[in-house]
Amino acid sequence: MRNYRFRLTLLIILLSLFIPLAAQASDAEGITTLPEAEHTDIGSELPLWSIIPFVGILLSIAILPLLAPVFWEHHFPKISFAWALVFAIPFLFFYRVDAIHEIVHIYIIDYIPFIILLWGLFTASGGILVRGTMAGSPKVNLTFLIIGTILASWMGTTGASMLLIRPLIRANRKRNYKMHTIIFFIFLVSNIGGSLTPLGDPPLFLGFLHGVPFFWTFNLFPHMSVLALMLFAIYYVVDMILYKKETRQIENENPEPIKVEGIHNLIFLAGIMGAVLLSGVWEAGEMNVLGIHVGIQNITRDVLIVAMGLFSLWTTSKKIRSDNEFTWFPIKEVAYLFAGIFMTIIPALAMLKAGTHGPLGFIVEIVREPSHYFWITGSLSAFLDNAPTYLTFYNLAEGRLGIADADVASILNGALNGNYAVFIDYLKAISAGAVFFGAVTYIGNAPNFMVRSISEESKIKMPSFFGYMLWSVGILVPLFILITLIFFR
């Protein structure tokens, strides 16, 4: 009873924060009397503090696992749902048709495909088991990081992360110090490695849909290489120091040969990536789903991904998944938490879309140089969904230079010169920022959260939200400054 009263009181307090939002919304001209066919620009009307629920859910993720770990473990879906309601109830009441449209849009266009893709990759990769003994020496761990970084651009950061994280954890089972290895894995495999193709990370795929040639993103190879090589070097030094401090020798006493089982799941992983690519090159028209225009190719993609996941479940023995320590908790945790994040992120994304007319217009206004695009796109991508953040600044760069999507390929291929050449510098900065900065927080990219969850299931003590940021800011930000000086001055 006490818990019930506490939660009810907390919800009432949180809802009271949005009384000013309700007052402002009801005073806005035409908001409550809009006909169903029209939609207002909510991004220019919502106040800046309407992002409080988003901040609240982030703080909950950051603080509650430390202050009340048992409570968080049992109730994090309810906490995510509560923060979603804190925003949704007043938003729906006062913005009505527009609120319904925004909520349905973000779940149909963004959240559902996002979860389907993660589920498919998680399911198929969980059916691949690497048996045998591997000692988690610095050389072995570095090899894992290098292979994962290479694979990430071709099978996606999520696919590469889910494929390699469990073998990496098993290789380091006898190590006392292993948290740093998981953190660098998140940096490299779950984020930075996905820089080279539209299959690597969602923002690059959005660029592909808006006219960026598929292989153009290989122009980020120098940026990614410099950053990855510096991280490889830092990791190797750190791991070597910690390896020498181990209380016991990490060697294979009775080495078993390396053997891969469930390798047929690579076919399903390839099928998933093929479905993603298909949705970018096939124009099949649109369907109206609850008032939202959805591409038939996107629906086809999601159906194919679900089919690949189901085939993986049907054709992979339960023993392989059991020996692989496969559970559904990581994908459930992401689904619950990101359901709340996607709801509460609506005002922040709407403000960015409103450009100079919204409360975040001051941010949009100061973006002028490639270095600005890199840092501001990146900083926002670390906390917001990096795909719409990428698209916002991509459109901003196009608009300032008078470029249409139809001209992008010609500009990037060098067919159009003149003032358009600066667009190439802008796009490199936007692309690198959206991908690289995803490593700064646990929510910067979905596989970050999943890798952390799988690691904690394996009894690896991972840092808290802010604890992780101490690592990421301390290591990555100085390297980002170097990247800026080398490439974006």
C-alpha positions as CSV (number, residue, x, y, z in Angstrom):
1,M,0.0,0.0,0.0
2,R,2.8,2.4,0.8
3,N,4.5,1.7,-2.5
4,Y,1.2,2.4,-4.3
5,R,0.7,5.7,-2.5
6,F,4.3,6.7,-3.1
7,R,4.0,6.1,-6.8
8,L,0.6,7.8,-7.1
9,T,2.0,10.8,-5.2
10,L,5.0,10.9,-7.4
11,L,2.9,10.8,-10.5
12,I,0.7,13.7,-9.3
13,I,3.8,15.8,-8.5
14,L,5.3,15.1,-11.9
15,L,2.0,15.9,-13.7
16,S,1.8,19.2,-11.8
17,L,5.1,20.2,-13.5
18,F,3.1,20.5,-16.7
19,I,0.3,22.8,-15.6
20,P,2.2,25.7,-17.2
21,L,2.5,23.7,-20.4
22,A,-1.3,23.3,-20.4
23,A,-1.9,26.9,-19.8
24,Q,0.4,28.0,-22.7
25,A,-1.1,25.4,-25.0
26,S,-4.7,26.5,-24.4
27,D,-3.7,30.1,-25.1
28,A,-2.1,29.2,-28.4
29,E,-4.2,30.4,-31.3
30,G,-6.1,27.6,-33.0
31,I,-4.5,24.7,-31.2
32,T,-7.7,23.2,-29.7
33,T,-9.8,23.9,-32.8
34,L,-7.7,22.5,-35.5
35,P,-9.5,20.4,-38.0
36,E,-8.3,16.8,-38.3
37,A,-6.6,17.4,-41.7
38,E,-4.3,20.1,-40.4
39,H,-1.3,20.0,-38.2
40,T,0.4,22.9,-36.4
41,D,4.1,23.3,-35.9
42,I,4.3,22.3,-32.3
43,G,8.1,22.7,-32.3
44,S,7.8,26.4,-32.4
45,E,5.2,26.6,-29.6
46,L,6.3,24.0,-27.0
47,P,8.4,25.7,-24.3
48,L,11.9,24.6,-23.7
49,W,11.0,23.0,-20.3
50,S,8.7,20.6,-22.0
51,I,11.7,18.3,-22.2
52,I,11.6,17.8,-18.5
53,P,10.2,14.3,-18.8
54,F,13.0,13.4,-21.2
55,V,15.5,14.7,-18.7
56,G,13.6,12.9,-15.9
57,I,13.9,9.5,-17.7
58,L,17.6,10.0,-18.3
59,L,18.2,10.9,-14.7
60,S,16.1,7.9,-13.6
61,I,18.3,5.6,-15.8
62,A,21.4,7.3,-14.3
63,I,20.6,7.6,-10.6
64,L,18.0,4.9,-9.6
65,P,20.2,1.9,-10.4
66,L,22.7,3.4,-7.9
67,L,20.3,4.6,-5.2
68,A,17.7,1.9,-5.4
69,P,19.0,-1.0,-7.5
70,V,16.4,-3.5,-6.3
71,F,13.5,-1.1,-6.9
72,W,14.9,-0.2,-10.3
73,E,15.4,-3.8,-11.4
74,H,11.8,-4.7,-10.6
75,H,10.1,-1.5,-11.7
76,F,12.0,0.2,-14.5
77,P,9.3,-0.6,-17.1
78,K,6.8,1.2,-14.8
79,I,9.1,4.2,-14.3
80,S,9.6,4.5,-18.1
81,F,5.8,4.3,-18.6
82,A,5.3,6.9,-15.8
83,W,7.6,9.4,-17.5
84,A,5.9,8.8,-20.8
85,L,2.5,9.6,-19.2
86,V,3.9,12.7,-17.6
87,F,4.4,14.1,-21.1
88,A,1.7,12.4,-23.0
89,I,-1.4,13.2,-20.8
90,P,-1.1,17.0,-21.0
91,F,0.2,16.9,-24.6
92,L,-2.8,14.8,-25.7
93,F,-5.3,16.9,-23.8
94,F,-4.3,20.3,-25.1
95,Y,-2.8,19.5,-28.5
96,R,-5.3,16.7,-29.4
97,V,-5.1,15.9,-33.1
98,D,-1.5,17.2,-33.4
99,A,-0.4,15.3,-30.3
100,I,-2.0,12.0,-31.6
101,H,-0.3,12.5,-34.9
102,E,3.1,13.1,-33.4
103,I,2.9,10.2,-31.0
104,V,1.6,7.7,-33.6
105,H,4.2,9.0,-36.1
106,I,7.2,8.5,-33.8
107,Y,6.1,5.0,-32.8
108,I,5.2,3.8,-36.3
109,I,8.0,5.4,-38.2
110,D,10.8,5.2,-35.6
111,Y,10.2,3.0,-32.5
112,I,8.6,-0.1,-34.0
113,P,11.1,-0.5,-36.9
114,F,13.9,0.3,-34.4
115,I,12.8,-2.5,-32.0
116,I,12.1,-4.9,-34.9
117,L,15.7,-4.4,-36.3
118,L,17.2,-4.8,-32.8
119,W,15.2,-7.9,-32.1
120,G,16.1,-9.5,-35.4
121,L,19.8,-8.9,-35.0
122,F,19.8,-9.9,-31.3
123,T,17.9,-13.1,-32.1
124,A,20.0,-14.2,-35.1
125,S,23.4,-13.3,-33.5
126,G,22.3,-15.1,-30.2
127,G,22.2,-18.3,-32.2
128,I,25.9,-18.2,-33.1
129,L,28.1,-19.9,-30.4
130,V,31.8,-19.8,-30.4
131,R,33.1,-22.8,-28.4
132,G,36.7,-23.4,-27.4
133,T,39.0,-21.7,-25.0
134,M,40.4,-18.3,-25.5
135,A,42.6,-16.5,-23.0
136,G,41.6,-12.8,-22.6
137,S,45.1,-11.5,-23.1
138,P,45.7,-8.0,-24.4
139,K,46.4,-9.3,-27.9
140,V,43.3,-11.5,-28.0
141,N,41.1,-8.6,-26.7
142,L,42.6,-6.2,-29.2
143,T,41.9,-8.6,-32.0
144,F,38.3,-8.8,-31.0
145,L,38.0,-5.0,-31.1
146,I,39.7,-4.8,-34.5
147,I,37.5,-7.5,-36.0
148,G,34.3,-5.9,-34.5
149,T,35.2,-2.4,-35.7
150,I,35.7,-3.8,-39.2
151,L,32.4,-5.8,-39.2
152,A,30.3,-2.9,-37.7
153,S,30.1,-1.0,-41.0
154,W,28.9,-4.1,-42.9
155,M,26.5,-5.8,-40.5
156,G,25.6,-2.7,-38.4
157,T,26.9,-1.7,-35.0
158,T,24.1,-3.8,-33.4
159,G,24.8,-6.9,-35.4
160,A,28.6,-6.8,-34.8
161,S,28.1,-6.0,-31.1
162,M,25.6,-8.9,-30.5
163,L,27.8,-11.3,-32.5
164,L,31.0,-10.7,-30.6
165,I,30.2,-9.5,-27.1
166,R,29.5,-13.0,-25.6
167,P,32.7,-14.6,-27.0
168,L,34.6,-11.6,-25.7
169,I,33.1,-12.0,-22.2
170,R,33.9,-15.7,-22.2
171,A,37.4,-15.0,-23.2
172,N,37.8,-12.7,-20.2
173,R,36.0,-14.8,-17.7
174,K,39.1,-15.5,-15.7
175,R,40.3,-11.9,-15.7
176,N,39.8,-9.6,-12.7
177,Y,39.8,-6.5,-14.7
178,K,37.4,-6.5,-17.6
179,M,35.0,-3.5,-17.3
180,H,37.4,-1.4,-19.4
181,T,37.3,-4.0,-22.2
182,I,33.5,-3.7,-22.4
183,I,33.7,0.1,-22.4
184,F,36.2,0.2,-25.3
185,F,34.0,-2.4,-27.1
186,I,31.1,0.0,-26.9
187,F,33.3,2.9,-28.1
188,L,34.6,1.0,-31.2
189,V,32.3,-1.9,-32.1
190,S,29.0,-0.4,-31.0
191,N,29.6,3.1,-32.5
192,I,32.7,4.3,-34.3
193,G,33.1,1.2,-36.4
194,G,29.8,1.8,-38.1
195,S,31.1,4.9,-40.0
196,L,31.8,3.6,-43.4
197,T,28.5,2.4,-45.0
198,P,24.8,3.2,-44.6
199,L,24.4,-0.2,-43.1
200,G,26.6,0.7,-40.2
201,D,24.5,3.2,-38.4
202,P,20.9,4.6,-38.8
203,P,21.9,8.3,-39.5
204,L,24.1,7.2,-42.4
205,F,21.2,5.1,-43.8
206,L,19.0,8.3,-43.6
207,G,21.6,10.1,-45.7
208,F,21.5,7.3,-48.2
209,L,17.8,7.7,-48.5
210,H,18.2,11.4,-49.1
211,G,20.7,11.1,-52.0
212,V,24.1,10.3,-50.5
213,P,25.7,7.5,-52.7
214,F,26.1,4.2,-50.9
215,F,29.9,4.2,-50.9
216,W,30.4,7.9,-50.4
217,T,30.6,7.3,-46.6
218,F,34.0,5.7,-47.2
219,N,35.2,9.3,-47.2
220,L,35.0,9.0,-43.4
221,F,37.7,6.3,-43.5
222,P,40.5,8.7,-42.6
223,H,38.4,10.1,-39.7
224,M,37.4,6.7,-38.4
225,S,40.9,5.3,-38.9
226,V,42.7,8.0,-36.9
227,L,40.1,7.8,-34.1
228,A,40.1,3.9,-34.0
229,L,43.9,3.6,-34.1
230,M,44.2,6.0,-31.2
231,L,41.6,4.0,-29.2
232,F,43.3,0.7,-30.1
233,A,46.6,2.1,-28.8
234,I,45.1,3.5,-25.6
235,Y,43.2,0.3,-24.9
236,Y,46.2,-1.9,-25.5
237,V,48.3,0.1,-23.0
238,V,45.6,0.1,-20.4
239,D,44.8,-3.6,-20.8
240,M,48.5,-4.5,-20.7
241,I,49.0,-2.6,-17.4
242,L,45.9,-4.3,-15.9
243,Y,46.9,-7.7,-17.3
244,K,50.2,-7.5,-15.4
245,K,48.3,-6.7,-12.2
246,E,46.2,-9.9,-12.4
247,T,46.4,-12.1,-9.3
248,R,46.6,-15.2,-11.4
249,Q,48.1,-16.1,-14.8
250,I,45.5,-16.0,-17.5
251,E,46.4,-19.0,-19.7
252,N,44.6,-21.9,-21.2
253,E,45.5,-24.8,-19.1
254,N,43.6,-27.3,-21.3
255,P,43.1,-25.5,-24.5
256,E,40.2,-26.6,-26.7
257,P,40.0,-25.8,-30.4
258,I,37.8,-22.9,-31.5
259,K,34.6,-24.1,-33.0
260,V,31.6,-22.2,-34.2
261,E,28.1,-23.6,-33.9
262,G,24.9,-22.2,-35.3
263,I,26.9,-20.6,-38.1
264,H,23.8,-20.9,-40.4
265,N,22.5,-17.8,-38.5
266,L,25.0,-15.8,-40.6
267,I,22.5,-16.3,-43.4
268,F,19.8,-14.7,-41.4
269,L,22.0,-11.8,-40.3
270,A,22.8,-11.3,-44.0
271,G,19.1,-11.5,-44.8
272,I,18.3,-8.8,-42.2
273,M,21.0,-6.4,-43.6
274,G,19.7,-7.2,-47.1
275,A,16.2,-6.2,-46.0
276,V,17.5,-2.9,-44.7
277,L,19.3,-2.2,-47.9
278,L,16.2,-3.2,-50.0
279,S,14.1,-0.6,-48.1
280,G,16.6,2.1,-49.3
281,V,16.7,1.2,-53.0
282,W,13.2,0.0,-53.7
283,E,10.4,2.5,-54.0
284,A,7.1,0.6,-53.8
285,G,4.7,3.4,-52.9
286,E,3.0,4.1,-49.5
287,M,0.3,2.9,-47.3
288,N,-1.8,4.9,-44.8
289,V,-1.4,3.4,-41.3
290,L,-3.4,5.2,-38.7
291,G,-3.0,8.4,-40.7
292,I,0.7,8.0,-41.1
293,H,2.2,7.4,-44.6
294,V,4.4,4.4,-44.4
295,G,6.5,3.1,-47.3
296,I,5.5,-0.4,-48.5
297,Q,9.2,-1.1,-48.8
298,N,9.6,-0.3,-45.1
299,I,6.8,-2.6,-44.1
300,T,8.3,-5.3,-46.3
301,R,11.7,-4.8,-44.6
302,D,10.1,-5.2,-41.1
303,V,8.3,-8.4,-42.2
304,L,11.5,-9.8,-43.6
305,I,13.4,-9.0,-40.4
306,V,10.8,-10.7,-38.3
307,A,10.9,-13.7,-40.6
308,M,14.7,-13.9,-40.3
309,G,14.4,-13.8,-36.5
310,L,11.8,-16.5,-36.5
311,F,13.7,-18.8,-38.8
312,S,16.7,-18.3,-36.5
313,L,14.6,-19.4,-33.5
314,W,13.2,-22.4,-35.4
315,T,16.5,-23.7,-36.8
316,T,18.8,-23.2,-33.8
317,S,18.8,-25.7,-31.0
318,K,17.9,-24.6,-27.5
319,K,21.2,-26.0,-26.3
320,I,23.2,-23.6,-28.5
321,R,21.3,-20.6,-27.1
322,S,21.5,-21.9,-23.6
323,D,25.3,-22.5,-23.8
324,N,25.6,-19.1,-25.3
325,E,23.9,-17.7,-22.2
326,F,21.2,-16.2,-24.4
327,T,18.3,-14.5,-22.5
328,W,15.6,-12.1,-23.7
329,F,16.3,-9.6,-20.9
330,P,18.6,-7.2,-22.8
331,I,16.1,-6.7,-25.6
332,K,13.3,-6.3,-23.2
333,E,15.2,-3.7,-21.2
334,V,15.9,-1.7,-24.4
335,A,12.2,-2.1,-25.5
336,Y,10.8,-0.8,-22.2
337,L,13.2,2.0,-21.7
338,F,13.2,3.3,-25.2
339,A,9.4,3.2,-25.4
340,G,9.5,5.9,-22.7
341,I,12.5,7.7,-24.3
342,F,10.8,7.9,-27.7
343,M,7.7,9.4,-26.1
344,T,9.5,12.0,-24.1
345,I,11.9,12.9,-26.9
346,I,9.0,14.3,-29.0
347,P,9.3,17.9,-27.9
348,A,13.1,18.0,-28.3
349,L,13.0,16.6,-31.8
350,A,10.1,18.9,-32.7
351,M,12.1,21.9,-31.5
352,L,15.0,20.9,-33.6
353,K,12.7,20.5,-36.7
354,A,11.3,24.0,-36.0
355,G,14.8,25.4,-36.7
356,T,15.3,29.1,-35.9
357,H,11.6,29.4,-35.1
358,G,11.7,27.0,-32.1
359,P,13.2,27.3,-28.6
360,L,16.3,25.5,-29.8
361,G,16.7,28.1,-32.6
362,F,19.8,29.5,-30.9
363,I,21.6,26.2,-31.4
364,V,20.6,26.0,-35.1
365,E,21.6,29.6,-35.6
366,I,25.2,29.3,-34.4
367,V,26.0,26.3,-36.6
368,R,28.1,27.7,-39.4
369,E,31.4,25.9,-39.8
370,P,32.2,22.2,-40.2
371,S,33.5,22.1,-36.6
372,H,30.2,23.5,-35.4
373,Y,28.3,20.8,-37.3
374,F,30.5,18.1,-35.9
375,W,30.2,19.1,-32.3
376,I,26.6,20.2,-32.1
377,T,25.3,17.3,-34.2
378,G,27.4,15.0,-32.1
379,S,26.5,16.4,-28.7
380,L,22.8,16.2,-29.4
381,S,23.2,12.7,-30.9
382,A,24.7,11.6,-27.6
383,F,21.4,12.2,-25.8
384,L,18.8,12.3,-28.5
385,D,18.0,9.9,-31.3
386,N,21.0,10.4,-33.7
387,A,19.0,9.7,-36.8
388,P,16.6,12.7,-36.7
389,T,19.4,14.8,-35.3
390,Y,21.5,14.0,-38.4
391,L,18.6,14.7,-40.7
392,T,17.9,18.1,-39.0
393,F,21.5,19.4,-39.6
394,Y,21.6,17.7,-43.0
395,N,18.5,19.6,-44.0
396,L,20.0,22.8,-42.5
397,A,23.2,22.4,-44.6
398,E,21.1,21.8,-47.7
399,G,18.9,24.8,-47.0
400,R,21.7,27.3,-46.4
401,L,23.4,26.3,-49.6
402,G,20.2,26.0,-51.7
403,I,20.7,22.3,-52.4
404,A,18.0,19.8,-53.2
405,D,18.2,16.1,-52.5
406,A,18.3,15.4,-56.2
407,D,21.6,17.4,-56.5
408,V,23.4,15.7,-53.6
409,A,24.8,12.8,-55.5
410,S,26.2,15.1,-58.3
411,I,27.8,17.4,-55.7
412,L,29.4,14.6,-53.7
413,N,30.7,13.0,-57.0
414,G,32.3,16.3,-58.0
415,A,29.9,17.0,-60.9
416,L,28.8,20.3,-59.3
417,N,31.5,22.6,-58.0
418,G,31.6,26.2,-56.8
419,N,30.1,27.1,-53.4
420,Y,28.6,23.6,-53.2
421,A,32.0,22.2,-52.4
422,V,31.6,23.3,-48.8
423,F,28.6,20.9,-48.5
424,I,31.0,18.0,-48.6
425,D,32.8,19.3,-45.6
426,Y,29.5,19.9,-43.8
427,L,28.3,16.4,-44.5
428,K,31.5,14.8,-43.3
429,A,31.2,16.7,-40.1
430,I,27.5,15.8,-39.6
431,S,28.0,12.2,-40.4
432,A,31.1,11.8,-38.2
433,G,29.4,13.7,-35.3
434,A,26.2,11.6,-35.4
435,V,28.1,8.3,-35.4
436,F,31.1,9.0,-33.2
437,F,29.3,10.8,-30.4
438,G,26.9,7.9,-30.0
439,A,29.6,6.4,-27.8
440,V,29.4,9.2,-25.2
441,T,26.4,7.9,-23.3
442,Y,24.6,4.6,-22.8
443,I,21.6,5.9,-24.8
444,G,23.7,7.4,-27.6
445,N,23.2,4.2,-29.6
446,A,21.0,1.2,-28.8
447,P,23.7,-1.5,-28.8
448,N,25.5,0.4,-26.0
449,F,22.6,-0.4,-23.7
450,M,22.4,-4.0,-24.9
451,V,26.1,-4.6,-24.4
452,R,25.9,-3.2,-20.9
453,S,22.9,-5.4,-20.1
454,I,24.6,-8.6,-21.4
455,S,27.7,-7.8,-19.5
456,E,25.9,-7.3,-16.3
457,E,24.1,-10.6,-16.8
458,S,27.5,-12.1,-16.9
459,K,28.4,-10.6,-13.5
460,I,30.6,-7.8,-15.0
461,K,30.2,-4.7,-12.9
462,M,29.6,-1.9,-15.4
463,P,29.7,1.8,-14.5
464,S,26.6,3.8,-13.9
465,F,25.2,6.2,-16.5
466,F,27.4,9.1,-15.2
467,G,30.2,6.7,-14.4
468,Y,30.3,5.6,-18.0
469,M,30.4,9.2,-19.1
470,L,33.5,9.8,-17.0
471,W,35.2,7.2,-19.2
472,S,33.7,8.5,-22.4
473,V,34.3,12.2,-21.8
474,G,37.7,11.6,-20.4
475,I,38.9,9.5,-23.3
476,L,36.8,10.4,-26.3
477,V,36.4,14.2,-26.0
478,P,40.2,14.9,-26.2
479,L,40.3,12.6,-29.2
480,F,37.3,14.4,-30.8
481,I,39.2,17.7,-30.3
482,L,42.2,16.1,-32.2
483,I,39.8,15.0,-35.0
484,T,38.4,18.5,-35.2
485,L,41.9,20.0,-35.5
486,I,43.0,17.5,-38.1
487,F,39.8,17.4,-40.3
488,F,37.3,20.1,-39.4
489,R,39.3,23.3,-39.0
